Amino acid sequence: MKDSLVIIPTYNERENIEAMIRKVMQLSHPFDLLVIDDGSPDGTANIVRDLQYEFPGRLYLETRQGKLGLGTAYIHGFKYALHRAYEYIFEMDADFSHSPDDLMRLYYACAVDGYDLAIGSRYIQGVNVVNWPMSRVLMSYFASSYVRTVTGMPIADTTAGFKCYRRKVLETIQLNQIRFVGYAFQIEMKFLAYKYGFKIKEVPIIFTDRTRGVSKMSSGIFKEAVLGVLQMKINSYFRHFDRY
């Protein structure tokens, strides 16, 4: 049953992408996988192309010219998934900071327990982060606290990037009006799902920082999120969140 698509944006992930693809393909549920590569100069897309012969009909590749932003990559993937009638659409990173085994837990939260959005949460049961320096842990944790205070979302990990959406969430959210393209995109998507009244579940995970390749995270990314949240909240007062 082809009901699930995992979307993985990549930029220079040749050290991780083959192992990630093989791990997802070995899971007990038949997840399809879409890699969206932003013109990686290290040949990430070529590795995916070679593996498509090994996993026909399950592994897909979309390439874009240059780094166009995490948010636009996911929106590209969401539209791809909706056009092909997938019911469960997943976001995850290529670098194994998100364990592929946890895809099953997110899937069950939506497909069995009936939630509309399942979030792989680092902070729902304490702080479950491995290999991050304390400064980054604190930045992430307090950023989530700030976002929660401003927006009123009852979500512990507001910046999490490991998620499962039911298709009706993505059909309801107006994807062409998403404002953020960086990591603040993750906040905006959760905020919209919350405002539209969808059922949200946080599933505890252990987040392990990458051991191969180079992180794309920076303090500027968190600054974008923090400064944009107030405007996002203000804008919400002038928007109707009706589900039809």
N, C-alpha and C positions, 0 to 999 in steps of 0.2 A: 504494500500500500504506500504510494508516494504522497505523503501528506506533510512532510517536514523538509524545510530547506534551511541549512546553516549558511550564513553569509559571513565571509571573512575578508575584510579589506587588507591589502598588503602593500608595503613599500620596502624593498630590500629585506625580504624574509627568506632568502634561499637557504639559510641555515636551519630553518624551522618548518618550512611549508610541506615538504614531503612527509616528514614524520607526523605532522598534524593531520594531513589528509589520510594517511594510512590508519591512524588511530580512530578517526571519525568513521571510516569505512568499516572498521572491525566491530563497531558497537552493535548490540543486539537489535536495536531499532534501525530500519533502513533510512538513515538520513541522507538526503541529497546535499551537495555542497557546492556553493558558488563562491569562487574567489574573484574579487574585484581588485585588479592590480593597477596602480597609478604609475605606469611606465617605469617600473623598477630597473635601474641600470645594472643590477647584479644578476639579472636573468631569472628572477622569480617566476615570471609568466611562462618561460620555456620549460621549467620543471613541471608546472601544472599541465601544460600541453602534453608533455610526454606521458604523464600519469593518466590523462584522459583515455588513452588507449587501453589502460588496465582497468579503468572503472567507467566503461561506456554507459551513458544514460543516467549517471549519478554525479559525475564531477563536471562542473561547468566553469567557464572562465570568461570574464568581461575585462577588457583592457581599456584604460583611459590614458590620455596624454598629459603626463605631469601630475604633481601633487595637487589635487583639487579639494582636499579636505575630507576628514572622516565622515562628517555628516552627509555630504553629497554622495559619498560612496555608499553609505547605508541606504539613502533614499533611492539611489539607482537600484540597489539590490531589492528594496521593498517593492518597487514598481515591477521589477522582474518577477518576483514571487507572486504578486497579486495577479499579474497577467497570466501566470501559469497555474493559478488556482490552488496554491499550497494553503493549507489550513494553519500550520504552525511555522512561524518564521523566527529564526534565531540570529542573534548577534554574538560574535565572539572574536577574540584576538588570535593571531597566528602563532604567538610566541610561547604558548603553554602557561601563561599566567592564569588562564582559565583552563581547568582540567576538562578534556573532552568527556570524561566519565560523567561529569555533572550535567551534560546535555540531557541525559536520561531523567534526572531529577526535575529539571525545568520542564521537560516534556510531560511528565506525569502530573506536575502541578497544574498544567493547563488542560491536558487531554483527559485526565482521570478525575482530578479534584475540581475542575471547572473554573479555574481562574482565567482571566483574560490576558494578564501580563504577569509573567514570573521573572523575578530578578535574582540573579546570583549575587548574594549580598555578603560583603566583607564585614559588616558591622552589626548585623542583626543579633549575633551572639558574641559580644565583646569585639575585639579587633583581631581578625584572622588574616593577617598579612605576613608573608615570609620573604625575607631577603631585601626588604626596603629599609633605607636609613630612617632613623627616628624622625628626622625633619620632614621627610616625605609622608610618613604615616600621619604625623600631626597635621600637615597641610591638608591632606585628603580628608581626614576625620573631621576637622573643624570646618572645612569647606562644606561638607555634607550637613553639619549642624547649622551652619549659616543659611544654607539653601532651605533646609527644613523650617527654620524660623520665619524666613521671609515668605515662603510659598504656602506654608501650612500643610504640606504633604506629610502624611504619616509614614514616611519611608526613611529607613536608617541610612541606606547607602544610595544617596541621590545621584552620585556620579558614576555608578556602576555601568559597565559596558558589556555585561554578560546577561542576555535576556532572551525570553521567548514571548512572542506576541501571537495571539490569535488573529487571524486575518481581519476580523471585524474591527479591531482596534486601528489597524493601518488603513482600512477603508474609511473610517470615521475621521481620523486625524487628517487635516488638509496638508498633505506632504509638500505641496508646492509653496506653502506659506511658512515652512520651518525657517527660522531666522538664523540659527547658529550653524556653523560648519565645522567647528573644532569640537573639543570634548564637552563644551557646554551643550552641544546637541543632545547628549545623553540626559541632561537635566530637563531640557525642553520637552523631549519625548515623554518622559515620565510625568511631567507636569500636565501635559495635554491629556494623557490617559487618565490621570487623576481627576482633572476638571470635567472630563466627559463621563465620569462615574463608573469607569470600568473596575472590575474586581482585580486587585493587585496582591500578589503574594511574594514575600521575600524568602528565598531559599538559602540557608547558610552555606557558604563555600569557603574554602581556603584559597586565597589568592597568593600565588607564588611568582615573584618577579622573574623576568626572563633570565636565562643563563646563557643564551646565544643571541647574537645580533645586538643592535643598538636601540635603546628606548627612544621613543618620539615625544616623551613627556617633558614638559618644561614648566617653570613657574609662570610663564606667560599664559599658558593654557589655563591654569587655575585662575589667573587674574581675569581672563576673558569671562570665565564662568561666574566669578564673584560679581563683577561689574555689570554683567548682563542680566542677572537674576532680578534685580530691582525693576528694570525696564520691562522684563517679561511679566512680572507680577502686575505692574501698572497697566500694561496693555490688556491683560486679561479682564480688567474691569469694563472694557469697551468691546468685548466679544461675547457672543452667545455660544454656549456649549450644549447644544441640543442634538440628541441622537435620533436619527430617523429610521 
